């Protein structure tokens, strides 16, 4: 992605140019108890977190447990059904030692900085709606008060869809993110507490309110949740699927980092709690791209692949933001200047077919590009033929893509913690629009497996031809090249998401 380093992907709080995929990046303070160490670890060493991948369907064997302890590791939790074990250790050689143990398939550090150690896909910081701006809005009959400012709803025909259906209360979308403020009046009516949790340490914390962002943490997850399912209740905005439920699965540290053990926990929690759709507007830290020829990064890819596949097997459609760097994810090579982002990054040239942005590029995950108020690719949105599956509104600079009145901002309006509303932009904002449409499809076809929901999502998308030439700022220079036909190309995938078809077909 291209913007300031907000791990939440998918939030572009313009000015443009951010590399994140979604919203504000916040690194949750992962408070881990010190791991027991052996003589190999220095007395003053600080612990790192690891994933150890063993055979799925079983917990770690006695041999593996013993080896973990002898290598100075402490097991935090084990996701036996997918064979992923979360370990803390102060032994710098832990991963190398444990990889040689029979029964261990791969192992790797999930970070390069000691515990506690951003990664959303938004661009910039939220622009809070003032009281005067709220008072100036004139809503039509049947609209929520701020709905006239939501140009993104008619862009995917969500306003027309709401005349047919608001979605089913039996459908839940999990926002795997920086936390959700369930006390917000636009979110509270549709909040699913039973499907909400704090997964920051890699182990579920079900304490009441543990899923909420702290006072200094990112607003990203709350904004995303509102875009999906803000209630049509005469307050604030309207979500894409205002009749479905939404849950909060907090996976980012207070500092805004989304580490593998937390994200694995998030997908596993969603899978075991009947979630129908997950939204993922971030990339997994500390590597923007995880290269499978590196043993640590390979282990992270494997752990998350197992988790996303398990969630889909249990019925969840996993939706993810494509990122905000205007990268061509199908290029032969990309220069990644931000990894590892929790210690000392350096430029490295990677092959995006071998070094993956996770969970965005994992098998089966719906990858979402962003469009602006004029319906063309947002200036920041990543793209790539064969990588992008679908497109949806994520906003853009108002100067570059100006919405039709009465909307005044080219960004996306949504709720913010504390009962306010504000604008954000990024592929982080595009992904929840698609998650909302997927929730409407599941509402219309309640027995449809995840594969069918995805097939309908793509088949119902409005074919969107390449923008050619793509000179978004009009300076005479091509800003990106689109490849492919009208019904499947590198900017828009199968096309722009269609909420009306989701409730009528």
Buried (B, 14 or more C-beta within 10 A) or exposed (E): BBBBBBBBBBBBBBEBBBBBBBBBBBBBBBEBEEBBBBEBBEEEBEBBBBBBBBBBEEBBBEEBBEBBBBBBBBBBBBBBBBBBBBBBBBBBEBBEBBBEBEBBEBBBBBBBBBBBBBBBBBBBBBBEBEEEBBEEBEBEEEBBBBBBBBBBBBBBBBBBBBEEBBBBEEBBBBBBBBBBBBBBBBBBBBBBBEBBBBBBBBBBEEEEEBBBBBEEBBBBBBBBBBBBBBBBBEBBBBBBBBBBBBBBBBBBBBBBBBBBBBBBBBBBBBBBBBBBBBBBBBBBBBBBBBBBEBBBBBBBBBBBBBBBBBBBBBBBBBBBBBBBBBBBBBBEEBEBBBBBBBEEBEEBEBEBBEBBBBBBBBEBBBBBBBBBBBBBBBBBBBBBBBBBBBBBBBBBBBEBBBBEEBBBBBBBBBBBBEBBBBBBBBBBBBBBBBBBBBBBBBBBBEEBEBEBBBEBBBEBBBEBBBBEEBEBEEEEEEBBEBBBEEBBBBBBBBBBBBBBBBBBE
